[in-house]
Amino acid sequence: MPRYFFDVHDGVDLRDEIGRDLESGSILRAEALKVVTALMAAEADDARETTLVLTVRDAAGVTPLKVRLVCQVEEL
């Protein structure tokens, strides 16, 4: 099973050095969405605007998936 690394970019770049063994395709996509939404929930707690990018790379450095999540809070 291939190993994928989930690098986080949110103003600070955090490189995943451990990785996860996952099948590619829909399982990889589902895991990436789970990770990025959990991170956004933690970050957006006290922010009005947050952009978070999760770059998924394999052991060879190839990027099969990138997820960008933007949260904007507008008080009316």
Residue pairs with C-beta under 8 A, 6 or more apart in sequence:
1 21
1 22
1 23
2 21
2 22
2 23
2 24
2 58
2 59
3 19
3 20
3 21
3 22
3 58
3 59
4 19
4 20
4 21
4 22
4 28
4 31
4 56
4 57
4 58
4 64
5 15
5 16
5 17
5 18
5 19
5 20
5 56
5 57
5 58
5 59
6 16
6 19
6 20
6 32
6 35
6 54
6 55
6 56
7 13
7 14
7 15
7 16
7 54
7 55
7 56
7 57
8 14
8 16
8 39
8 52
8 53
8 54
9 52
9 53
9 54
9 55
10 39
10 43
10 50
10 51
10 52
10 53
19 59
20 31
22 28
22 31
24 64
28 56
28 64
28 65
29 65
32 54
32 56
32 65
32 67
33 67
35 54
36 52
36 54
36 67
36 69
37 69
39 52
39 54
40 50
40 52
40 69
40 71
43 50
43 52
43 71
44 50
44 71
44 73
47 71
47 73
48 72
48 73
48 74
49 70
49 71
49 72
49 73
50 70
50 71
51 68
51 69
51 70
51 71
52 68
52 69
52 70
52 71
53 66
53 67
53 68
53 69
54 66
54 67
54 69
55 63
55 65
55 66
56 63
56 64
56 65
56 66
56 67
57 63
57 64
58 64
